[in-house]
Amino acid sequence: MRAFEYVVARDSAQAMALLAEHGSSVKILAGGTDLLVELKSASHGPQVIVDISRAEDMKKISLTGEGLSIGALATHSEIMDSQLIRDMFPALVDAAHTIGAVQTRNLGTLGGNLVTCVPSMDSGPTLIALEALVTIAGAEGRRQMPLTDFFVGPRKTILKPTELLVDIIIPKKNLGKPVHFLKSGLRKGQALALVNVAASLWVDKNTFLEPRIALGAVAPVVMRATQAEAYLAGRAVTPEAMMEAGRIAAGEARPITDFRASAEYRRDLIAVLTKRALENAVLLAQAKLKGVKK
Ligand SMILES: Cc1cc2nc3c(=O)[nH]c(=O)nc-3n(C[C@H](O)[C@H](O)[C@H](O)COP(=O)(O)OP(=O)(O)OC[C@H]3O[C@@H](n4cnc5c(N)ncnc54)[C@H](O)[C@@H]3O)c2cc1C
């Protein structure tokens, strides 16, 4: 690893000042679970590392006027422990639980997971199925955008080196929306996803309302299966419809063959996992209709 200067930011304002001071030679450190691995093998690294891991104002998980705000520095363990998230979106807890082992979840942050932007990231699908927004802070101030626009390609986001991902917001209209996450890897623990899927929806009079399906590890970035969503919207809730949506989702994904699995196997997984995620989201939605807590 090459030598670098190390500075600590005590809050997001100081982090912004340090990023502006050091320009493009700077790199942000949150939990370090991705960055340190990268730095060990990089031929040339940053001159300055700004450690934001102690910036308390970026760790908050709270309800705001906009929706559920999750600070970019919330760790996967903190997401699993948050009563607010457990009550509102157990699928986010399920997704966090599949990330690495306890040590990785204690250090790794939601923001770091999204910024690293590997197609198999486990926090992406549920957030995309819930139409999450991200807040970015830069020299020109703050801006918000859908998470889908934040991802540009494998390991590439829209962030500039001097910009900070501040928080992730699940919009008010989707608070409490039934959502289910599923992941398939080569083994249960400590494995990257071969495919991960999240489905969110409402059900009214046995009809699908606002179905959203997000797929990970099957395209350059986490993607929405918009054709499958369009097929389901307004359609009667039947096992056949969910099976067909899975088939359509498998068709619109762009999986690759690599040492973990073939593209064909991944397509089969997409069809099966999408159907199962939809079935589980429907059960949650129906229970909500009846006023039963699931
Ligand atoms: C053993 C092991 C197992 C793992 N298993 C999984 C798994 O199963 N599923 C999975 O999805 N991931 C997995 N990961 C990946 C990793 O743990 C996550 O991506 C983690 O959430 C990264 O967060 P971090 O805080 O450690 O990021 P860091 O390593 O600190 O940073 C990652 C990148 O994001 C940038 N960054 C971080 N925070 C911000 C911010 N707020 N604003 C702007 N830029 C920022 C950094 O500059 C860096 O480029 C695993 C990692 C390890 C080491």
The ligand as an SDF file (V2000), in Angstrom:
LIG
                    3D

 53 58  0  0  0  0  0  0  0  0999 V2000
  -15.2980  -10.1680    3.7160 C   0  0  0  0  0  0  0  0  0  0  0  0
  -16.2530   -9.2560    3.0050 C   0  0  0  0  0  0  0  0  0  0  0  0
  -17.5150   -9.7280    2.6640 C   0  0  0  0  0  0  0  0  0  0  0  0
  -18.4120   -8.8920    1.9930 C   0  0  0  0  0  0  0  0  0  0  0  0
  -19.6350   -9.3980    1.6620 N   0  0  0  0  0  0  0  0  0  0  0  0
  -20.5240   -8.5890    1.0250 C   0  0  0  0  0  0  0  0  0  0  0  0
  -21.8170   -9.1010    0.6790 C   0  0  0  0  0  0  0  0  0  0  0  0
  -22.1810  -10.2420    0.9390 O   0  0  0  0  0  0  0  0  0  0  0  0
  -22.6740   -8.2500    0.0350 N   0  0  0  0  0  0  0  0  0  0  0  0
  -22.3360   -6.9510   -0.2670 C   0  0  0  0  0  0  0  0  0  0  0  0
  -23.1520   -6.2290   -0.8350 O   0  0  0  0  0  0  0  0  0  0  0  0
  -21.1120   -6.4530    0.0510 N   0  0  0  0  0  0  0  0  0  0  0  0
  -20.2100   -7.2300    0.6780 C   0  0  0  0  0  0  0  0  0  0  0  0
  -18.9680   -6.7340    1.0100 N   0  0  0  0  0  0  0  0  0  0  0  0
  -18.6100   -5.3850    0.5850 C   0  0  0  0  0  0  0  0  0  0  0  0
  -18.6150   -4.2760    1.6550 C   0  0  0  0  0  0  0  0  0  0  0  0
  -18.6230   -4.7560    2.9590 O   0  0  0  0  0  0  0  0  0  0  0  0
  -19.7600   -3.2890    1.4870 C   0  0  0  0  0  0  0  0  0  0  0  0
  -19.7800   -2.7770    0.1900 O   0  0  0  0  0  0  0  0  0  0  0  0
  -19.6770   -2.1470    2.5130 C   0  0  0  0  0  0  0  0  0  0  0  0
  -20.9880   -1.7160    2.7410 O   0  0  0  0  0  0  0  0  0  0  0  0
  -18.8050   -0.9700    2.1010 C   0  0  0  0  0  0  0  0  0  0  0  0
  -18.9640    0.0680    3.0650 O   0  0  0  0  0  0  0  0  0  0  0  0
  -17.7050    0.7310    3.7860 P   0  0  0  0  0  0  0  0  0  0  0  0
  -18.2610    1.7160    4.7520 O   0  0  0  0  0  0  0  0  0  0  0  0
  -16.7840   -0.2920    4.3380 O   0  0  0  0  0  0  0  0  0  0  0  0
  -17.0460    1.4790    2.5460 O   0  0  0  0  0  0  0  0  0  0  0  0
  -15.5330    1.9370    2.3480 P   0  0  0  0  0  0  0  0  0  0  0  0
  -14.6820    0.7530    2.0750 O   0  0  0  0  0  0  0  0  0  0  0  0
  -15.0990    2.8520    3.4420 O   0  0  0  0  0  0  0  0  0  0  0  0
  -15.7190    2.8000    1.0210 O   0  0  0  0  0  0  0  0  0  0  0  0
  -16.1070    2.1880   -0.1850 C   0  0  0  0  0  0  0  0  0  0  0  0
  -16.1010    3.2410   -1.2930 C   0  0  0  0  0  0  0  0  0  0  0  0
  -17.1260    4.1790   -1.0950 O   0  0  0  0  0  0  0  0  0  0  0  0
  -16.6110    5.5000   -0.9170 C   0  0  0  0  0  0  0  0  0  0  0  0
  -17.4720    6.0850    0.1090 N   0  0  0  0  0  0  0  0  0  0  0  0
  -17.8470    5.4990    1.2820 C   0  0  0  0  0  0  0  0  0  0  0  0
  -18.7440    6.2620    1.9020 N   0  0  0  0  0  0  0  0  0  0  0  0
  -18.9590    7.3460    1.1310 C   0  0  0  0  0  0  0  0  0  0  0  0
  -19.8100    8.4930    1.2370 C   0  0  0  0  0  0  0  0  0  0  0  0
  -20.6410    8.6560    2.2620 N   0  0  0  0  0  0  0  0  0  0  0  0
  -19.7620    9.4180    0.2530 N   0  0  0  0  0  0  0  0  0  0  0  0
  -18.9400    9.2620   -0.8180 C   0  0  0  0  0  0  0  0  0  0  0  0
  -18.1160    8.1970   -0.9750 N   0  0  0  0  0  0  0  0  0  0  0  0
  -18.1420    7.2460   -0.0150 C   0  0  0  0  0  0  0  0  0  0  0  0
  -15.1490    5.3120   -0.5630 C   0  0  0  0  0  0  0  0  0  0  0  0
  -14.3480    6.4010   -0.9700 O   0  0  0  0  0  0  0  0  0  0  0  0
  -14.8060    4.0590   -1.3570 C   0  0  0  0  0  0  0  0  0  0  0  0
  -14.5840    4.3930   -2.7010 O   0  0  0  0  0  0  0  0  0  0  0  0
  -18.0420   -7.5550    1.6700 C   0  0  0  0  0  0  0  0  0  0  0  0
  -16.7650   -7.0870    2.0320 C   0  0  0  0  0  0  0  0  0  0  0  0
  -15.8800   -7.9170    2.6890 C   0  0  0  0  0  0  0  0  0  0  0  0
  -14.5280   -7.3730    3.0550 C   0  0  0  0  0  0  0  0  0  0  0  0
  1  2  1  0
  2  3  1  0
  2 52  2  0
  3  4  2  0
  4  5  1  0
  4 50  1  0
  5  6  2  0
  6  7  1  0
  6 13  1  0
  7  8  2  0
  7  9  1  0
  9 10  1  0
 10 11  2  0
 10 12  1  0
 12 13  2  0
 13 14  1  0
 14 15  1  0
 14 50  1  0
 15 16  1  0
 16 17  1  0
 16 18  1  0
 18 19  1  0
 18 20  1  0
 20 21  1  0
 20 22  1  0
 22 23  1  0
 23 24  1  0
 24 25  2  0
 24 26  1  0
 24 27  1  0
 27 28  1  0
 28 29  2  0
 28 30  1  0
 28 31  1  0
 31 32  1  0
 32 33  1  0
 33 34  1  0
 33 48  1  0
 34 35  1  0
 35 36  1  0
 35 46  1  0
 36 37  1  0
 36 45  1  0
 37 38  2  0
 38 39  1  0
 39 40  1  0
 39 45  2  0
 40 41  1  0
 40 42  2  0
 42 43  1  0
 43 44  2  0
 44 45  1  0
 46 47  1  0
 46 48  1  0
 48 49  1  0
 50 51  2  0
 51 52  1  0
 52 53  1  0
M  END
$$$$
